[in-house]
Amino acid sequence: MLADIDRKILRILYNYSSGRHRLPTMEELTIKTGKAAKDITRSLTRLEDQLYIIWDNKPFVESIRILQSREQHGERGQSVTAGHNNTDYWTEY
């Protein structure tokens, strides 16, 4: 399961690559996340360790290659209504 900051950075990387056809710079990541560059670097290293990205040229965020654009299905917690008839929520509460 990814930490919130890891998930956020992964989504930013994917959205930049698909929408702008490039990856964000470190400055753009600090603006978008509100985190310091060292925290972002730690998060990117965790993403690389978990095989979500490949980061060959460490000083340059632009050298990242995305392997997985989101967490694997089922890793995050299931919703409260999973496995139940959804009408229970509307009729019993």
Buried (B, 14 or more C-beta within 10 A) or exposed (E): EBEEBBBBBBEBBBEBBEEEEEBBEBEBBBEBBEBEEEBBBBBBBBBBEBEBBEBEEEEEBEEBEBEEBEBEEEEEEEEEEEEEEEEEEEEEE
